[in-house]
Amino acid sequence: MRDLRSAIERLQRELGPEVLAPPDEPSRYAVDGQEPLALAQPGTVEELAAILRLATEHSVPVAPYGSGSFVHLGAPLAAAGIALSLAWLNTIVAHEPADLTVTVQAGVTLGDLQRCLGEHDQCLPLDPACSDEATIGGIVAAGASGPSRFRYGTSADMLLGMRAVAATGEPMKAGGRVVKNVAGYDLTRLFVGSLGTLGVLTELTFKVWPRLPERAMVVGWCESCEQAQQVAAALVASQLEPVFVELLNARSLGRADHRPLSTDDGGGAAVIASFWGTAAETSYQLTEAKALFLETGARPEGVRGEDERAGRLWLRTLVPRIGGGPAGLLTMKLSVLSSDVGKVISKAERLAGDFGWRCAAQAHAGNGIVYVIVEAPSPIDEPPERVAGLCEELRAETQRLGGWAIIERGPVAVKKLAGVWGNTGAQWELMASIKRAFDPAGILNPGRLADGR
């Protein structure tokens, strides 16, 4: 630690206190309880490159930081050193409405970008948790997505090009600013979900979409998750075109602080679908969806206007609100076939019950992505071995179904015992070699991937 402090002091002398200094609020930039010794706030890409070059020379760990919306993801840091804030790299570089493209620096928040695009009746259809304050760089680095991925895909599908700085301070570029790019290695996708371990994103270009004028939502109240899965499957297989199809269990519905739907939930689960388009299109789809829900045994409820907007905001914040609440013990992200969503939620509910806990779940039912939030009466008193045991049982069930399960949020001890990623397998050797190629000194978020890498 003394050697690390000495190295950071040398960097401070070389960079100047306006670029690198002790943080006023170290806890704000902490990752799994590890607080940085210094905060770097570059105002230009050149300053950022200088920070990384010197950090590599002195073997000082660096943790890129946007708004902190996704710092809970990944394995615990192997070492804390410098928190690298991208807050001042927050310019919308170029917006070409006619070409449906936009280029922004990594520190721009998604909320600010949506407001800029909205002035031209356009949008970037990304809706991850905490999206108003989340930075574009953080969203891409986390590989974050939300309910609308069912229709529009993830950030990887929208990303046309990027600029980044390697750990050595060398600039990198991939893709471009047009929809049709030159074929070759798709380095942009390599950086999506890399958690800041390969380089620091500085600029990103996306394709954007026209903002459709009308939006409507339909809720189908069901007796069980299994029935809700059947309703969701019927909706996905129909001729309707929902933007998203979400499935929520009873605990998820009841745990939310605010629910802009009916006060009587009418069952043990719900399917929620949204439709965007013209007034005529959304009215038609809403009517047809209600009829389909009735045919499949669900009780439909339509939501429009401000209630629909409130419903979307509620869905987007439900997982972090539950997972981060006073009863939140653990959040896991599962991926299974869409036909197994109801099955894996029911299994998670039974497992949690066996441990004396409760389980809230929200699923992107059309994509097979399930968020399971385990709640305990007193999370602080739960032995990490017991929590890790539940993780391993749920992971085994998910793997039996041909899927995978990761820990998104949980105590550090549990992450270490159960492993964030599960059985990493041979693919991690390939990832480790890629990491060494981009970051030979291993300074960028060391340990966030796996096994200290």
C-alpha positions as CSV (number, residue, x, y, z in Angstrom):
1,M,0.0,0.0,0.0
2,R,2.9,2.4,0.8
3,D,4.4,1.7,-2.6
4,L,1.1,2.4,-4.3
5,R,0.6,5.7,-2.4
6,S,4.1,6.7,-3.4
7,A,3.4,5.9,-7.0
8,I,0.2,7.9,-6.9
9,E,2.0,10.9,-5.4
10,R,4.5,10.8,-8.3
11,L,1.6,10.8,-10.7
12,Q,0.1,13.8,-8.9
13,R,3.3,15.8,-9.3
14,E,3.5,15.0,-13.0
15,L,-0.1,15.6,-13.8
16,G,-1.0,18.4,-11.5
17,P,-3.6,18.7,-8.7
18,E,-6.3,19.9,-11.1
19,V,-6.2,16.5,-12.9
20,L,-5.3,14.1,-10.1
21,A,-6.0,14.7,-6.4
22,P,-7.4,12.9,-3.3
23,P,-11.1,12.4,-3.7
24,D,-13.4,14.6,-1.5
25,E,-15.8,11.6,-1.2
26,P,-13.9,8.4,-1.5
27,S,-17.0,6.3,-0.7
28,R,-18.7,7.7,-3.8
29,Y,-16.2,6.0,-6.1
30,A,-15.9,2.8,-4.0
31,V,-16.2,-0.6,-5.8
32,D,-17.4,-3.4,-3.5
33,G,-16.2,-1.4,-0.5
34,Q,-12.7,-0.6,-1.9
35,E,-12.2,3.2,-1.9
36,P,-9.7,4.8,-4.3
37,L,-6.7,6.7,-3.1
38,A,-7.0,9.4,-5.8
39,L,-9.5,10.8,-8.2
40,A,-8.5,11.7,-11.8
41,Q,-10.8,14.1,-13.7
42,P,-9.4,14.6,-17.2
43,G,-10.9,17.4,-19.2
44,T,-9.6,16.2,-22.6
45,V,-8.8,12.8,-24.2
46,E,-5.1,13.8,-24.2
47,E,-5.1,14.2,-20.4
48,L,-6.9,10.9,-20.1
49,A,-4.2,9.3,-22.2
50,A,-1.4,10.8,-20.1
51,I,-3.1,9.5,-16.9
52,L,-3.2,5.9,-18.3
53,R,0.3,6.0,-19.7
54,L,1.8,7.1,-16.4
55,A,-0.4,4.6,-14.5
56,T,0.9,1.8,-16.6
57,E,4.5,3.0,-16.1
58,H,4.0,3.0,-12.3
59,S,1.7,0.0,-12.1
60,V,-1.1,1.9,-10.5
61,P,-4.6,0.3,-10.8
62,V,-7.2,2.5,-12.5
63,A,-11.0,2.1,-12.2
64,P,-13.0,4.1,-14.9
65,Y,-16.1,5.7,-13.5
66,G,-19.2,7.2,-15.1
67,S,-22.1,7.9,-12.8
68,G,-21.6,4.8,-10.6
69,S,-24.9,3.1,-11.9
70,F,-23.2,-0.2,-12.7
71,V,-20.2,-0.4,-10.2
72,H,-21.9,-3.4,-8.5
73,L,-21.4,-5.5,-11.6
74,G,-18.4,-7.9,-11.9
75,A,-16.1,-9.6,-9.5
76,P,-14.5,-7.5,-6.6
77,L,-11.6,-5.4,-7.5
78,A,-8.2,-7.0,-6.9
79,A,-6.7,-3.6,-6.0
80,A,-8.0,0.0,-5.7
81,G,-5.8,2.9,-6.9
82,I,-7.2,5.7,-9.0
83,A,-10.9,6.4,-9.8
84,L,-10.9,7.8,-13.4
85,S,-14.0,10.0,-13.8
86,L,-15.3,10.7,-17.3
87,A,-17.7,13.4,-16.0
88,W,-16.0,16.2,-17.9
89,L,-15.9,14.3,-21.2
90,N,-19.6,15.0,-21.7
91,T,-20.0,16.6,-25.2
92,I,-22.5,15.6,-27.9
93,V,-20.0,15.6,-30.7
94,A,-22.3,15.3,-33.7
95,H,-25.9,14.5,-34.5
96,E,-27.0,13.9,-38.1
97,P,-30.8,13.7,-38.0
98,A,-31.1,12.9,-41.7
99,D,-28.6,10.0,-41.3
100,L,-30.1,8.7,-38.0
101,T,-26.7,8.8,-36.3
102,V,-25.3,10.5,-33.2
103,T,-21.8,10.7,-31.7
104,V,-21.2,11.4,-28.1
105,Q,-18.4,11.4,-25.5
106,A,-18.6,8.7,-22.9
107,G,-19.5,11.0,-20.0
108,V,-22.8,12.1,-21.6
109,T,-25.8,10.8,-19.7
110,L,-28.5,8.9,-21.5
111,G,-31.1,11.3,-20.2
112,D,-29.3,14.3,-21.7
113,L,-28.8,12.4,-25.0
114,Q,-32.5,11.5,-25.2
115,R,-33.5,15.2,-24.6
116,C,-31.2,16.3,-27.4
117,L,-32.6,13.6,-29.8
118,G,-36.1,14.4,-28.7
119,E,-35.8,17.9,-30.2
120,H,-35.6,16.2,-33.6
121,D,-38.3,13.6,-32.7
122,Q,-35.7,10.9,-32.5
123,C,-34.5,8.5,-29.7
124,L,-32.0,5.9,-28.7
125,P,-34.2,3.0,-27.6
126,L,-32.1,2.0,-24.7
127,D,-33.8,1.7,-21.3
128,P,-31.5,0.2,-18.7
129,A,-31.9,0.7,-15.0
130,C,-31.1,4.2,-13.7
131,S,-30.9,5.3,-17.4
132,D,-31.5,9.0,-16.8
133,E,-28.3,9.4,-14.8
134,A,-26.3,6.5,-16.3
135,T,-23.5,7.6,-18.7
136,I,-23.3,6.3,-22.3
137,G,-19.8,5.0,-21.6
138,G,-21.0,3.2,-18.5
139,I,-24.0,1.6,-20.3
140,V,-21.8,0.2,-23.1
141,A,-19.0,-0.9,-20.7
142,A,-21.6,-2.7,-18.6
143,G,-23.5,-4.2,-21.6
144,A,-26.6,-2.9,-19.9
145,S,-30.0,-3.1,-21.5
146,G,-33.7,-3.0,-20.5
147,P,-37.1,-4.2,-21.5
148,S,-37.0,-2.6,-25.0
149,R,-34.2,-5.0,-26.1
150,F,-37.0,-7.3,-27.3
151,R,-37.7,-5.0,-30.2
152,Y,-34.6,-2.9,-30.6
153,G,-31.8,-5.1,-29.3
154,T,-28.9,-4.1,-27.0
155,S,-26.3,-1.3,-27.1
156,A,-24.1,-3.7,-29.2
157,D,-26.7,-3.8,-31.9
158,M,-27.0,0.0,-32.0
159,L,-23.3,0.9,-31.7
160,L,-21.7,1.9,-35.0
161,G,-18.3,3.0,-33.9
162,M,-16.2,4.0,-30.9
163,R,-13.0,5.6,-29.8
164,A,-11.1,4.5,-26.7
165,V,-7.7,4.8,-25.0
166,A,-5.7,1.7,-24.2
167,A,-4.1,1.3,-20.8
168,T,-0.8,2.3,-22.4
169,G,-2.2,5.6,-23.4
170,E,-2.5,4.7,-27.1
171,P,-5.7,5.8,-28.9
172,M,-8.0,3.2,-30.5
173,K,-10.7,3.4,-33.0
174,A,-13.2,1.0,-34.4
175,G,-16.2,1.3,-36.7
176,G,-17.3,4.7,-37.9
177,R,-20.1,7.3,-38.0
178,V,-22.2,5.8,-40.7
179,V,-24.6,2.8,-40.7
180,K,-22.6,0.9,-43.3
181,N,-19.1,0.4,-42.0
182,V,-16.1,-1.4,-43.6
183,A,-16.1,-5.1,-42.8
184,G,-13.4,-6.4,-40.4
185,Y,-12.9,-7.3,-36.8
186,D,-15.8,-5.9,-34.8
187,L,-13.9,-4.4,-31.9
188,T,-16.9,-2.3,-30.9
189,R,-18.7,-5.5,-29.7
190,L,-15.5,-6.6,-27.9
191,F,-15.8,-3.6,-25.6
192,V,-19.5,-4.0,-24.9
193,G,-19.8,-5.6,-21.4
194,S,-16.0,-5.5,-20.9
195,L,-16.5,-3.5,-17.6
196,G,-13.6,-1.1,-18.4
197,T,-11.0,-3.8,-18.4
198,L,-9.7,-3.5,-22.0
199,G,-9.6,0.3,-22.4
200,V,-11.4,3.5,-21.5
201,L,-14.2,4.4,-23.9
202,T,-14.1,8.1,-24.9
203,E,-16.5,8.5,-27.8
204,L,-19.4,6.4,-29.2
205,T,-21.5,6.5,-32.3
206,F,-25.0,5.0,-32.5
207,K,-27.8,4.6,-35.0
208,V,-31.0,6.2,-33.6
209,W,-34.7,5.8,-34.3
210,P,-37.6,8.1,-35.0
211,R,-39.6,8.7,-31.8
212,L,-43.0,7.2,-32.4
213,P,-45.9,9.5,-31.3
214,E,-48.1,7.2,-29.3
215,R,-47.4,4.5,-26.7
216,A,-49.8,2.1,-24.9
217,M,-49.3,-0.7,-22.4
218,V,-51.4,-3.7,-21.5
219,V,-51.1,-5.7,-18.3
220,G,-52.3,-9.3,-18.1
221,W,-52.9,-10.5,-14.5
222,C,-52.3,-14.2,-14.1
223,E,-52.7,-16.8,-11.3
224,S,-49.1,-18.1,-11.6
225,C,-45.7,-17.6,-13.3
226,E,-46.4,-20.7,-15.4
227,Q,-49.6,-19.3,-16.7
228,A,-47.9,-15.9,-17.2
229,Q,-45.2,-17.7,-19.3
230,Q,-47.9,-19.2,-21.5
231,V,-49.6,-15.8,-22.0
232,A,-46.2,-14.2,-22.9
233,A,-45.4,-17.0,-25.3
234,A,-48.8,-16.6,-27.0
235,L,-48.1,-12.8,-27.3
236,V,-44.6,-13.3,-28.8
237,A,-46.0,-15.9,-31.3
238,S,-48.8,-13.6,-32.4
239,Q,-48.9,-11.1,-35.3
240,L,-48.7,-8.2,-32.7
241,E,-45.4,-6.2,-32.5
242,P,-44.7,-5.4,-28.8
243,V,-41.7,-3.3,-27.9
244,F,-41.3,-5.4,-24.8
245,V,-42.9,-8.3,-23.0
246,E,-42.1,-8.4,-19.3
247,L,-43.1,-11.0,-16.7
248,L,-43.2,-10.2,-13.0
249,N,-44.0,-12.5,-10.1
250,A,-46.2,-11.6,-7.1
251,R,-43.4,-10.5,-4.8
252,S,-42.0,-8.2,-7.5
253,L,-45.3,-6.6,-7.9
254,G,-46.0,-6.2,-4.2
255,R,-42.5,-5.1,-3.2
256,A,-42.4,-2.0,-5.5
257,D,-42.8,1.3,-3.7
258,H,-45.1,2.7,-6.3
259,R,-47.1,0.9,-9.0
260,P,-49.1,3.0,-11.5
261,L,-51.5,0.2,-12.3
262,S,-54.6,-1.1,-10.6
263,T,-54.5,-1.5,-6.8
264,D,-55.9,-5.1,-7.1
265,D,-53.2,-7.2,-8.7
266,G,-55.6,-10.0,-9.3
267,G,-53.1,-12.9,-9.2
268,G,-49.7,-14.3,-8.6
269,A,-47.9,-12.8,-11.6
270,A,-48.4,-10.4,-14.5
271,V,-47.4,-10.0,-18.1
272,I,-46.8,-6.4,-19.3
273,A,-46.4,-5.5,-22.9
274,S,-45.9,-2.1,-24.6
275,F,-46.8,-0.9,-28.1
276,W,-45.5,2.1,-29.9
277,G,-46.7,3.7,-33.1
278,T,-49.4,6.0,-34.4
279,A,-52.6,6.5,-32.5
280,A,-54.4,4.1,-34.8
281,E,-51.6,1.5,-34.6
282,T,-51.4,1.5,-30.8
283,S,-55.2,1.4,-30.4
284,Y,-55.4,-1.6,-32.7
285,Q,-52.6,-3.4,-31.0
286,L,-53.9,-2.7,-27.5
287,T,-57.4,-4.0,-28.4
288,E,-55.9,-7.2,-30.0
289,A,-53.6,-7.7,-27.0
290,K,-56.4,-7.5,-24.6
291,A,-58.4,-10.1,-26.6
292,L,-55.4,-12.4,-26.7
293,F,-54.9,-12.1,-22.9
294,L,-58.6,-13.0,-22.4
295,E,-58.2,-16.0,-24.7
296,T,-55.2,-17.3,-22.7
297,G,-56.9,-16.8,-19.3
298,A,-55.3,-13.5,-18.2
299,R,-57.3,-10.5,-17.0
300,P,-56.2,-7.5,-19.1
301,E,-55.8,-3.9,-18.1
302,G,-54.9,-1.2,-20.6
303,V,-52.7,1.8,-19.8
304,R,-52.1,4.9,-21.9
305,G,-50.8,8.4,-21.8
306,E,-49.0,9.5,-18.6
307,D,-49.9,6.3,-16.9
308,E,-48.1,4.3,-19.6
309,R,-45.0,6.5,-19.2
310,A,-45.1,6.1,-15.4
311,G,-45.5,2.3,-16.0
312,R,-42.3,2.2,-18.1
313,L,-40.4,4.2,-15.6
314,W,-41.6,1.9,-12.8
315,L,-40.5,-1.2,-14.8
316,R,-37.1,0.3,-15.5
317,T,-36.4,1.1,-11.8
318,L,-38.0,-2.0,-10.3
319,V,-34.9,-4.3,-10.3
320,P,-32.4,-1.8,-8.8
321,R,-35.0,-0.5,-6.3
322,I,-35.7,-4.0,-5.0
323,G,-32.1,-5.2,-5.2
324,G,-30.8,-2.1,-3.4
325,G,-33.5,-1.9,-0.8
326,P,-33.2,-2.7,2.9
327,A,-34.3,-6.3,2.4
328,G,-32.2,-6.9,-0.7
329,L,-29.7,-9.7,-0.1
330,L,-28.7,-10.8,-3.6
331,T,-29.5,-10.1,-7.2
332,M,-28.8,-12.7,-9.9
333,K,-29.2,-12.5,-13.7
334,L,-30.2,-15.7,-15.4
335,S,-30.4,-16.4,-19.1
336,V,-32.6,-19.3,-20.3
337,L,-34.8,-20.2,-23.2
338,S,-37.8,-17.9,-23.2
339,S,-40.0,-21.0,-22.8
340,D,-38.3,-21.7,-19.5
341,V,-38.7,-18.3,-17.9
342,G,-41.7,-19.3,-15.8
343,K,-40.1,-22.5,-14.8
344,V,-36.8,-20.9,-13.5
345,I,-38.7,-18.2,-11.6
346,S,-40.8,-20.9,-9.8
347,K,-37.7,-22.8,-9.0
348,A,-36.1,-19.6,-7.6
349,E,-39.1,-19.0,-5.5
350,R,-39.0,-22.5,-4.0
351,L,-35.3,-22.3,-3.4
352,A,-35.6,-19.0,-1.6
353,G,-38.5,-20.4,0.4
354,D,-36.4,-23.4,1.5
355,F,-33.9,-20.9,2.9
356,G,-36.6,-18.9,4.7
357,W,-36.2,-16.0,2.2
358,R,-38.5,-14.4,-0.4
359,C,-37.8,-14.0,-4.1
360,A,-38.9,-11.1,-6.4
361,A,-38.4,-11.7,-10.1
362,Q,-38.7,-9.6,-13.3
363,A,-38.0,-11.2,-16.7
364,H,-37.6,-10.0,-20.2
365,A,-40.0,-12.8,-21.2
366,G,-39.4,-12.6,-24.9
367,N,-35.6,-12.8,-24.5
368,G,-35.2,-15.3,-21.7
369,I,-33.4,-12.8,-19.3
370,V,-34.5,-13.2,-15.7
371,Y,-33.6,-11.0,-12.7
372,V,-34.0,-12.8,-9.4
373,I,-33.8,-10.7,-6.3
374,V,-33.5,-12.7,-3.0
375,E,-34.8,-10.9,0.1
376,A,-34.0,-11.8,3.7
377,P,-35.5,-10.4,6.9
378,S,-32.0,-9.3,8.0
379,P,-29.4,-9.6,5.2
380,I,-26.6,-8.5,7.4
381,D,-27.0,-11.5,9.7
382,E,-27.0,-14.1,6.9
383,P,-23.8,-16.2,6.7
384,P,-22.2,-15.8,3.3
385,E,-21.8,-19.6,3.0
386,R,-25.6,-19.9,3.2
387,V,-26.2,-17.3,0.5
388,A,-23.5,-18.8,-1.7
389,G,-25.3,-22.1,-1.4
390,L,-28.5,-20.7,-2.8
391,C,-26.5,-19.1,-5.7
392,E,-24.9,-22.5,-6.5
393,E,-28.3,-24.3,-6.4
394,L,-30.0,-21.8,-8.6
395,R,-27.0,-21.7,-11.0
396,A,-27.1,-25.5,-11.3
397,E,-30.8,-25.4,-12.1
398,T,-30.2,-22.8,-14.7
399,Q,-27.4,-24.8,-16.3
400,R,-29.6,-27.8,-16.3
401,L,-31.9,-25.8,-18.5
402,G,-29.1,-25.0,-20.8
403,G,-28.6,-21.4,-19.5
404,W,-26.3,-19.5,-17.3
405,A,-26.5,-17.4,-14.1
406,I,-24.3,-14.6,-12.8
407,I,-24.4,-12.6,-9.5
408,E,-25.2,-9.0,-10.4
409,R,-25.3,-7.6,-6.8
410,G,-24.4,-9.2,-3.5
411,P,-22.0,-9.2,-0.6
412,V,-18.3,-9.4,-1.5
413,A,-17.9,-12.6,0.6
414,V,-20.7,-14.2,-1.4
415,K,-19.1,-13.1,-4.7
416,K,-15.8,-14.7,-3.7
417,L,-17.4,-17.9,-2.5
418,A,-19.8,-18.6,-5.3
419,G,-18.0,-16.7,-8.1
420,V,-19.7,-14.0,-10.0
421,W,-19.6,-15.8,-13.3
422,G,-20.0,-19.4,-12.3
423,N,-18.0,-22.0,-14.2
424,T,-15.8,-19.8,-16.3
425,G,-14.4,-22.6,-18.5
426,A,-11.8,-22.4,-21.2
427,Q,-13.3,-19.2,-22.7
428,W,-11.7,-17.3,-19.9
429,E,-8.3,-18.2,-21.0
430,L,-9.1,-16.5,-24.4
431,M,-10.5,-13.5,-22.6
432,A,-7.4,-13.3,-20.4
433,S,-5.1,-13.3,-23.5
434,I,-7.2,-10.5,-25.0
435,K,-6.9,-8.6,-21.7
436,R,-3.1,-9.0,-21.7
437,A,-3.0,-7.7,-25.3
438,F,-4.9,-4.5,-24.5
439,D,-3.7,-4.0,-20.9
440,P,-0.2,-5.7,-20.5
441,A,0.3,-4.2,-17.0
442,G,-3.1,-5.2,-15.9
443,I,-4.0,-1.8,-14.4
444,L,-7.6,-1.4,-15.7
445,N,-10.2,-2.7,-13.2
446,P,-8.0,-5.6,-12.1
447,G,-10.1,-8.5,-10.9
448,R,-13.4,-7.4,-12.3
449,L,-13.6,-10.2,-14.8
450,A,-12.4,-13.3,-13.0
451,D,-9.5,-14.8,-11.1
452,G,-7.8,-11.5,-10.6
453,R,-7.7,-10.6,-14.3
